[in-house]
């Protein structure tokens, strides 16, 4: 084989690879469109958006309503300001010594428990509401087994007469 034939073969292989890659990309795009168009993905997206909004509401309730009440109950202690200054290993006075801010951790734990209780109460309320709505639905009456059997026989006889 001379150089021209080798180049031609190489170009053809490259062209085939490019076409194959384009087809693979088309399949991936098609699969992605199918994935996105499924209802469960859309439901998940809506859930995330509502969850982000709900987080802002719960955080505001904890920070602006519940935490001040707890502050009154525990004597106005602000846990977030509790710190311990650790000894510095540097001899330079311009370098600030490390601070162990354990109060922020305590405040985060308290916030977590408050949020968990709030979410629990909201979910409990939603479940009670759901049970109430399900109880209000009229119960479907079940047909007697004999009636179901007679209806099946009737339908079979109709099919036989039509043929």
N, C-alpha and C positions, 0 to 999 in steps of 0.2 A: 504494500500500500504506500502510495506516495503521500506527501504532506497535505495536499488538497483534499484527498479522500478522507484522511484522518480528521481534518478540520470539519469537513462536511458531516461526518459521523458524530463528532463531538457536538456540533451545533444541533443536530437532530436529537441527540440525547438530552441536551440542555432544554430544547424546546418541549420535549415530552415531559421532562421533569417540571417545567414551569406550568404546563397544562394540568399535570397531575396535582400540583400544589394549589392551583386556582380552583380545581374541582373540590379538593379537600376543604379549602376555605369556604366554598359555597355550602358544603355539607355542614360545616361548623356553624355558619351563619343561620342556616335553616334550622338546625337543632336548637340554637340559641333562641330563635324566634318562637319555636314551639314551647321551649322552656318558659320564656317570659309570658307567653299568652295563656299559660295555665292559670286557673283560678287561684290555686294555692300560693303562687308567687305574688300575685296581686294582693291577696289577703295578707300575706306576710308584709308587703310594703305598707299597706294601710295600717297594720298593727304597729309597725315600727314608728310611723309618723304619729299615730295616736299615743304610743308609749312615750315618745319624746315630749309631747305636749303634756301628758299626764305627769311626767317627771317634774316638769316645771311647777305644776299645781301642787304636787305632794311636797316638793322642796319648799315652796312658799308657805304651805300650811305648817310644816315642821319649823321652819326658821322664824316665821312671823307670828304664829299663834301658839303652838305647843311648847316650843323651847322657852319663851318668856314665862309661861305658866310654870314649867318645871323649875326655872330659875327662881321664881317666887317661893316655890315649895322647898327648895334646898337652900334658901337663904341668900339668893342673889349671887351664887358662885358662878363665875365665868370660867368653865373648864378650859376653854381655848387659850387662856392666858397663863396656865400653869406650865412652868418650865423649870429645868435645872440646868445651870451653866456648868459645863464640864471643864476641868482644868485644861489649860492650853499647853500644848507641847512646844509652842513657838515662844521665843524670847522677845520677839518684836511686839510692842504694845499696840501697833496699828492693826494687827491681825486680830479680828474678833474671835473670842474663844467659841468652841462649838456649843450649841444649845440643844438639849434633849427636851423636845416639846411634847411631853407625854399628855398634856392637856388636850392637844388637838386630836390625839388618838382617842382619848376618852370621849371627847365630843363627837367624833366620827362614829364610835360604837353606839353612843346614845342616839344619834341621828338614825343609824341603821335600825335600831330596835323600834324607834318611833315610826319610821317609814314602814317597817315590816308589820307593825300593829295596824297602821292605817290601811295598808293594802289588804291585810287579812279582813278587816272590818268591811271594806268595800266589796271584796270578793264574797264574803258571807252574805252581805246585803243582796248582791247580784244573784247568788244561788237561791236565796229565799224568794226573790222576785221571779226567777225562772220557774221554781217549783209551783208558785202561785199561778203563773200563766199556764203551766201544763195541767194543773188541777182544774182550771176553768174550761179547758177544751172539752167538748162533749166526747164521752167515751164511745168509741166505735162499737156498734153491736155486732157480735159474731153470729154468723148464720149457723143454724143447726147442721150437723154433719149430714143428716138425711136430706135436707134441702139442697146442700151443695152437691151431693151425689145425684139427686134427681135432675138438677140443672145440667150436670155433665152428661147424663144420659140423654136429656132433651137435645143438647147441642150436637151430640154424636148422631142422633136420629135425623136431625136437620141436615147434617152433612151427607148422610147416606141418601136422603130423599133428593137432594140437589144434584147428586152425581148420576 
